[in-house]
Amino acid sequence: MSEQDNVIVVGAGLSGLATALGLAVRGRSVTVFEAGELLGGAAAYSGGQIWCGGNHVAVRQGIEGDTLELAERYVRAIAHSHPEVLDEQAMRRWLEVSPDAVRYWEDVGAIRWTVIPGLADYHNEADGALPEGRYLTNEPIDAAELGEWRDKLRVSPYFPVGTTYAEMFVKGRRLTNVDEEGAGEQAGVQAFGLPTRPGGEAAVPDRLTFGTGVVASFLARALREPGIELRLEHRVTELLTDDGAVVGVRAESPAGPVEARGPVVLATSTYDWDPELVQELVGLGPEDFGSVAPRTIRGDGIRLARAVGGAVAHLPATAIPMLPGWPADTGVGYAYGPDYAMPHSMIVDRLGNRYCDDSYWVDIVEKTMDPADRHLPFFLVFDEQHHQKYGLGATPPGGEYPAGLVTSAPTLRELADALGIDGDQLTATAAAFSENARKGLDPDFGRGTVDYVRRFAGDPANEPNAVLGPVEQPPFHGLRLRFVGTAIGTSGVRIDGDGRVLDEAGGRITGLYAVGSCAALTTVGTGYNSGIALGRGLTLAYLVSNELAGTPVD
Ligand SMILES: Cc1cc2nc3c(=O)[nH]c(=O)nc-3n(C[C@H](O)[C@H](O)[C@H](O)COP(=O)(O)OP(=O)(O)OC[C@H]3O[C@@H](n4cnc5c(N)ncnc54)[C@H](O)[C@@H]3O)c2cc1C
């Protein structure tokens, strides 16, 4: 096979592995360069939710009623705030192709899909929303299928890998990892009871679920293709060009620089760990931003594309899927919810006011980041009931919070003073919130009205609402929040609906493609629903691998 037959994929997360697989089964040879010592990227850390309108899996499981037309109505309804950043062509291409892509990956043996039970679309009030059927994930896979590659897979420190969604929903996400004595943990690698590998990553358990399981499924299948070469610890640092076309890459490896030739598919994910790009694309400094994505995700795809004339699409920061979180010793150095969505907690600004549905990240980001009315810094305030019932991050219920993270005080006024919040207003806000929360209501901001949040993040045992409880029992606790990125940057490399990288004038850069979250989410504009990142990534992988294999999708 000549060098020109070889395709180079940059990044071995889900989109990169899927692209390589799609190419290999069509007879192309592929070299996958992965910067990290482990593969799987943010996808392996994720919840493994893949959103797909009109998919065959729901029909197989007896969930009827979805159509492409309904899915398109939903996407349009949720993308209403900035329709100008929605790329119509890319949106339609994605919606129409994604059910075929989802079916294709199953047909080719990359995954066995199942519907996540009872999980509603985020915006349950929007036109076209459905209460179930559009979120897919993998049937659990046995890690033994990975053979010697088992030790090279990332394991999520943020989800109870090994547990299924159905099992998790019984206790609620927050309490799924608390053992019988109540001394388990929730967010930390070690606390999942798994021994760690060098570098602090958890060892790979036998039964793989959530994002770790989805990646493992694709990896297991890719390993059966002799045409795929996986090179770990190879960070691509430069694109090679010839007369304006991309013809290869240069990478840094432990053995020194290497070069490889062929068309290039960028699958490097977002810019979470590049403070300059975070400032440029999100508008936040390090005091307000962290990330729960692997640290090898640092904007390389954006910089590589820019260096050869690729355009970057900027989408409003009010639409970025970021989560309220805090620095932590576990995971990659940050932890995040669902603590903020548990009962007996609320989010306030420095004035002591609530200002959003503080159980729902979509509303939290939109309101906190509103350029006309920013609410930074923002704080999580909770009471002793929250402490005793749920703990926080890696702290089990009733456990001692890590030194320096949480401020505690006997009254809300003293807590406010210590955190730099207006004490009178905080006291008044908590009183009003608590009175309504006892009734399971939040007339001001609608906390508790989003089905997805109640099911995915709340406490199923809490009555009358899984995310609402009074903040009234001393001592009171609080911490300053920051946003943590989830490798869904929203802004990114500009592509067309088929994953071809575009320049500022809208023309193609020959030989260069981008799949997954390094590509701007112009597909959905400012409307996001969980699972779109991975779902679009798999659709682009399907489209790009077909095009490069000479069988473009009609
Ligand atoms: C905790 C968490 C939960 C999430 N839950 C969901 C969910 O349920 N559903 C959903 O749709 N999304 C979810 N996301 C987001 C989703 O995981 C990411 O958007 C997605 O993984 C992006 O996929 P990708 O294939 O583009 O890149 P990734 O899976 O992130 O992989 C990118 C890879 O590229 C490598 N790389 C980077 N630069 C280079 C370079 N220069 N050379 C070589 N390799 C490079 C990285 O090391 C990495 O392995 C979640 C994210 C997190 C962190």
Ligand as a Chemical Component Dictionary entry (heavy atoms), coordinates in Angstrom:
data_LIG
# 
_chem_comp.id                   LIG 
_chem_comp.type                 NON-POLYMER 
_chem_comp.pdbx_formal_charge   0 
_chem_comp.three_letter_code    LIG 
# 
loop_
_chem_comp_atom.comp_id 
_chem_comp_atom.atom_id 
_chem_comp_atom.alt_atom_id 
_chem_comp_atom.type_symbol 
_chem_comp_atom.charge 
_chem_comp_atom.model_Cartn_x 
_chem_comp_atom.model_Cartn_y 
_chem_comp_atom.model_Cartn_z 
_chem_comp_atom.pdbx_ordinal 
LIG C1  C1  C 0 -17.250 14.179 32.736 1  
LIG C2  C2  C 0 -17.739 14.318 31.323 2  
LIG C3  C3  C 0 -19.003 13.847 30.971 3  
LIG C4  C4  C 0 -19.432 13.963 29.651 4  
LIG N1  N1  N 0 -20.619 13.361 29.269 5  
LIG C5  C5  C 0 -20.993 13.392 27.974 6  
LIG C6  C6  C 0 -22.124 12.634 27.520 7  
LIG O1  O1  O 0 -22.727 11.867 28.260 8  
LIG N2  N2  N 0 -22.486 12.763 26.205 9  
LIG C7  C7  C 0 -21.797 13.544 25.326 10 
LIG O2  O2  O 0 -22.169 13.630 24.153 11 
LIG N3  N3  N 0 -20.691 14.224 25.725 12 
LIG C8  C8  C 0 -20.254 14.130 27.006 13 
LIG N4  N4  N 0 -19.107 14.757 27.386 14 
LIG C9  C9  C 0 -18.328 15.468 26.347 15 
LIG C10 C10 C 0 -17.611 14.482 25.446 16 
LIG O3  O3  O 0 -16.952 13.519 26.226 17 
LIG C11 C11 C 0 -16.596 15.177 24.531 18 
LIG O4  O4  O 0 -17.192 16.234 23.854 19 
LIG C12 C12 C 0 -16.101 14.135 23.530 20 
LIG O5  O5  O 0 -15.369 13.149 24.222 21 
LIG C13 C13 C 0 -15.264 14.683 22.444 22 
LIG O6  O6  O 0 -14.908 13.563 21.657 23 
LIG P1  P1  P 0 -13.722 13.622 20.667 24 
LIG O7  O7  O 0 -13.673 12.315 20.007 25 
LIG O8  O8  O 0 -13.823 14.848 19.876 26 
LIG O9  O9  O 0 -12.451 13.822 21.599 27 
LIG P2  P2  P 0 -11.947 13.098 22.881 28 
LIG O10 O10 O 0 -12.751 11.901 23.184 29 
LIG O11 O11 O 0 -11.859 14.112 23.949 30 
LIG O12 O12 O 0 -10.485 12.648 22.462 31 
LIG C14 C14 C 0 -9.535  13.555 21.959 32 
LIG C15 C15 C 0 -8.183  12.883 21.998 33 
LIG O13 O13 O 0 -7.255  13.655 21.241 34 
LIG C16 C16 C 0 -6.004  13.601 21.890 35 
LIG N5  N5  N 0 -5.162  14.711 21.413 36 
LIG C17 C17 C 0 -5.306  16.026 21.673 37 
LIG N6  N6  N 0 -4.351  16.743 21.032 38 
LIG C18 C18 C 0 -3.599  15.864 20.346 39 
LIG C19 C19 C 0 -2.462  15.989 19.495 40 
LIG N7  N7  N 0 -1.917  17.168 19.214 41 
LIG N8  N8  N 0 -1.921  14.863 18.959 42 
LIG C20 C20 C 0 -2.463  13.646 19.232 43 
LIG N9  N9  N 0 -3.526  13.470 20.038 44 
LIG C21 C21 C 0 -4.107  14.570 20.574 45 
LIG C22 C22 C 0 -6.367  13.676 23.341 46 
LIG O14 O14 O 0 -5.321  13.215 24.159 47 
LIG C23 C23 C 0 -7.608  12.774 23.401 48 
LIG O15 O15 O 0 -7.275  11.440 23.682 49 
LIG C24 C24 C 0 -18.624 14.626 28.683 50 
LIG C25 C25 C 0 -17.355 15.081 29.047 51 
LIG C26 C26 C 0 -16.895 14.926 30.344 52 
LIG C27 C27 C 0 -15.507 15.379 30.680 53 
# 
loop_
_chem_comp_bond.comp_id 
_chem_comp_bond.atom_id_1 
_chem_comp_bond.atom_id_2 
_chem_comp_bond.value_order 
_chem_comp_bond.pdbx_ordinal 
LIG C1  C2  SING 1  
LIG C2  C3  SING 2  
LIG C2  C26 DOUB 3  
LIG C3  C4  DOUB 4  
LIG C4  N1  SING 5  
LIG C4  C24 SING 6  
LIG N1  C5  DOUB 7  
LIG C5  C6  SING 8  
LIG C5  C8  SING 9  
LIG C6  O1  DOUB 10 
LIG C6  N2  SING 11 
LIG N2  C7  SING 12 
LIG C7  O2  DOUB 13 
LIG C7  N3  SING 14 
LIG N3  C8  DOUB 15 
LIG C8  N4  SING 16 
LIG N4  C9  SING 17 
LIG N4  C24 SING 18 
LIG C9  C10 SING 19 
LIG C10 O3  SING 20 
LIG C10 C11 SING 21 
LIG C11 O4  SING 22 
LIG C11 C12 SING 23 
LIG C12 O5  SING 24 
LIG C12 C13 SING 25 
LIG C13 O6  SING 26 
LIG O6  P1  SING 27 
LIG P1  O7  DOUB 28 
LIG P1  O8  SING 29 
LIG P1  O9  SING 30 
LIG O9  P2  SING 31 
LIG P2  O10 DOUB 32 
LIG P2  O11 SING 33 
LIG P2  O12 SING 34 
LIG O12 C14 SING 35 
LIG C14 C15 SING 36 
LIG C15 O13 SING 37 
LIG C15 C23 SING 38 
LIG O13 C16 SING 39 
LIG C16 N5  SING 40 
LIG C16 C22 SING 41 
LIG N5  C17 SING 42 
LIG N5  C21 SING 43 
LIG C17 N6  DOUB 44 
LIG N6  C18 SING 45 
LIG C18 C19 SING 46 
LIG C18 C21 DOUB 47 
LIG C19 N7  SING 48 
LIG C19 N8  DOUB 49 
LIG N8  C20 SING 50 
LIG C20 N9  DOUB 51 
LIG N9  C21 SING 52 
LIG C22 O14 SING 53 
LIG C22 C23 SING 54 
LIG C23 O15 SING 55 
LIG C24 C25 DOUB 56 
LIG C25 C26 SING 57 
LIG C26 C27 SING 58 
# 
